[in-house]
Amino acid sequence: MKPSTNRMLNRIKCIYMFIRKNGTVTTQELVEEFGITPRTIQRDLNVLAYNDLVMSPSRGKWTTTRKKVKMSS
């Protein structure tokens, strides 16, 4: 796997864990927490949403779904 792909997957996993730990978060909170651009956060959230791991109950807010996730290190 390319280093950039590995970095992206690790970042997406961290974003998911942050949302799960904090309940509902805003896109801006994620930008500030991870220090990356809103566009990158949005792309990562789209990956999570496509896989039914997060949902947006209202514009700009995100929460995890009830889908079971097996985490590996």
C-alpha positions as CSV (number, residue, x, y, z in Angstrom):
1,M,0.0,0.0,0.0
2,K,1.2,3.5,-0.8
3,P,2.3,5.6,2.1
4,S,-0.2,8.3,1.1
5,T,-3.0,5.7,1.1
6,N,-2.0,4.4,4.5
7,R,-1.9,8.0,5.9
8,M,-5.4,8.7,4.5
9,L,-6.8,5.5,6.0
10,N,-5.3,6.2,9.3
11,R,-6.7,9.8,9.3
12,I,-10.2,8.5,8.4
13,K,-10.0,6.0,11.3
14,C,-8.9,8.8,13.6
15,I,-11.8,11.0,12.4
16,Y,-14.3,8.2,13.0
17,M,-12.9,7.5,16.5
18,F,-13.1,11.2,17.3
19,I,-16.7,11.5,16.2
20,R,-17.6,8.3,18.1
21,K,-16.0,9.5,21.3
22,N,-17.5,13.0,21.1
23,G,-21.0,12.2,19.9
24,T,-22.1,14.9,17.4
25,V,-19.4,17.2,16.0
26,T,-19.2,19.9,13.4
27,T,-17.1,19.9,10.3
28,Q,-15.3,23.0,11.7
29,E,-14.5,21.1,15.0
30,L,-12.9,18.3,12.9
31,V,-10.9,20.9,10.8
32,E,-9.5,22.4,14.0
33,E,-8.8,19.1,15.7
34,F,-7.0,17.5,12.8
35,G,-5.4,20.7,11.3
36,I,-6.4,19.9,7.8
37,T,-8.5,21.7,5.2
38,P,-12.3,21.6,5.2
39,R,-12.2,20.0,1.7
40,T,-10.0,17.2,3.0
41,I,-12.3,16.6,6.0
42,Q,-15.3,16.6,3.7
43,R,-13.7,14.0,1.5
44,D,-12.9,11.8,4.5
45,L,-16.5,12.2,5.8
46,N,-17.8,11.2,2.4
47,V,-15.8,8.0,2.6
48,L,-17.2,7.3,6.1
49,A,-20.8,8.2,5.0
50,Y,-20.5,6.0,1.9
51,N,-19.6,3.1,4.2
52,D,-22.6,3.9,6.5
53,L,-20.3,4.7,9.4
54,V,-21.3,8.4,9.9
55,M,-24.3,10.4,9.1
56,S,-25.2,14.1,9.0
57,P,-28.4,14.8,11.1
58,S,-28.2,18.4,10.1
59,R,-26.0,20.5,7.8
60,G,-22.4,20.6,9.0
61,K,-22.9,18.2,11.9
62,W,-21.8,14.6,12.0
63,T,-22.5,11.6,14.2
64,T,-21.7,7.9,14.0
65,T,-24.3,5.3,12.9
66,R,-25.2,2.1,14.7
67,K,-23.3,0.0,12.3
68,K,-21.0,-2.4,14.1
69,V,-17.3,-1.8,13.4
70,K,-14.4,-4.1,14.1
71,M,-11.4,-2.0,14.8
72,S,-7.8,-3.2,14.1
73,S,-4.7,-1.4,15.1
